[in-house]
């Protein structure tokens, strides 16, 4: 019998994030936030996309605004972009970590 629907990928086959800190504020302490290790790449990228959409919308509102009192909106945009970058970096690093582990396993 031919199986029409393939098996879903196992948990071992899914790409995951690695811990990635972000949110430094040059106040003499470590980063304020971090992407947790072990988050599915798809979920992390979804959140990155949402953060970038929010940043885009915030910048758009600043551009069409007739007031100069937009410092809060600018900081919000900065943090949204920083968060999205950390999420994408965590996914990329997770992919590279998994690829290196597979390569090392294949060499054994």
PEZI-V24116 format. One record per pair of residues at least 12 apart in sequence whose C-alpha atoms are under 7 Angstrom apart, sorted by the first residue. I is the first residue (numbers start at 1). J is the second residue. If there is no record, write none. Layout:
i->{I,I}
j->{J,J}
This chain:
i->{14,15,15,15,15,16,16,16,16,16,16,17,17,17,17,17,17,17,17,17,18,18,18,18,18,18,18,19,19,19,19,19,20,20,20,20,20,21,21,21,22,22,35,35,35,41,44,45,45,48,48,48,51,51,51,52,52,52,55,55,55,58,58,59}
j->{40,40,41,94,95,38,39,40,41,91,94,37,38,39,40,41,90,91,93,94,36,37,38,90,91,93,94,34,35,36,37,90,34,35,36,86,90,33,34,35,34,86,86,87,90,91,87,87,88,84,87,88,80,81,84,80,81,84,77,80,81,73,77,77}
